[in-house]
Amino acid sequence: MEKADLEELREKVACEAVLETAGFAVDVKESTRRAVKYRRGEEIIIVIHDGKGWFDPLSDAKGDVFRLVEHLDGLPFAAALYVVADLVGFVPSQPQWLRQSRERMTDLSVPERWSARRKPWPGSATWRYLQDERALPDPVMRAAVAEDLLREGPQGSMWAAHRDPSGIVTGWEERGPDWRGFASGGTKLLFAFGAATSLRLCVVEAAIDAMSLAALEEQRPDTRYLSTGGGWSPASSEALLDLAIRADALLVAATDNNAQGETFAARLEALARDAGCQFARLRPELEDWNEDLKAKRRKKDGRDGCRMPAVRLKGEAPPG
């Protein structure tokens, strides 16, 4: 097949078509407009670039629609061509996004869009969402607001800032009752909660988990709680390396208690070796730290019989 024919075929068949016909389904709650998560049992594929690209968050596999067929079916490239060709004209179903618009302030820069939003305050829609649905206690939210890490997003959602080493906002994690995303046009670096001088670096996958772990540990003064925003970008890796190379630093992989969390933890362990710092693995008892925090509140309220999650590493001193 000529190169021009390959390009035409690549343009006509989206990765979504391959996944839908292979039995994958969209995980709407875990998807954004720019990164759509598909699941088939324990398998996960993230579709990007408007359906022209994909990656497997549990491995290093990625590529175009042809590579996707090779990855899923174990076919050689020549056979994958026929599978893709058979999908020409197939229109995959689209998820019914609950969010109608990502961001209308396109004439403003990322830092300007951040500054245009109000900080949460007790009783505001964002405050109620974090307090009522996410079980975050007032002291943690007040501390995060004092560090200028939070903003009121649309429809009662939360924005949590990622900043570069100079303190400039490069983007923000967006979380609401029914959807999640990242700032349109923004860059993922790190959400960082806690003193910049802290040498214990707890790395999680979401800002809400960072604040949840801080709540469970009663905001340990020796700890900085960091979120990569669910991704693993070169920029995030470099930012973590800059923090980990300091003398006496301890890099703690506090990622989710699932396959993806273990994959991220392995990458963090490799980064710790590169930095020459100490490393430890800290797992939530449930799937993530926010689930642990909510379970703790249910137990306190007498609504759940589960035991309080353990959040200390073996041999560590008690929180605080």
Secondary structure, 3 states (H helix, E strand, C coil): CCHHHHHHHHHHCCHHHHHHHCCCEECHHHCCCCCEEEEECCEEEEEEHHHCEEECCCCCCEECHHHHHHHHHCCCHHHHHHHHHCCCCCCCCCCCCCCCCCCCCCCCCHHHHHHCCCCCCCCCHHHHHHHHHCCCCHHHHHHHHHCCCEEECHHHCEEEEEECCCCCEEEEEEECCCCEEECCCCCCCCEEECCCCCCEEEEECCHHHHHHHHHHCCCCCCEEEEECCCCCCHHHHHHHHHHHCCCCCEEEECCCCCHHHHHHHHHHHHHHHHHCCEEEECCCCCCCHHHHHHHHHHHHCCCCCCCCCCCCCCCCCCCC
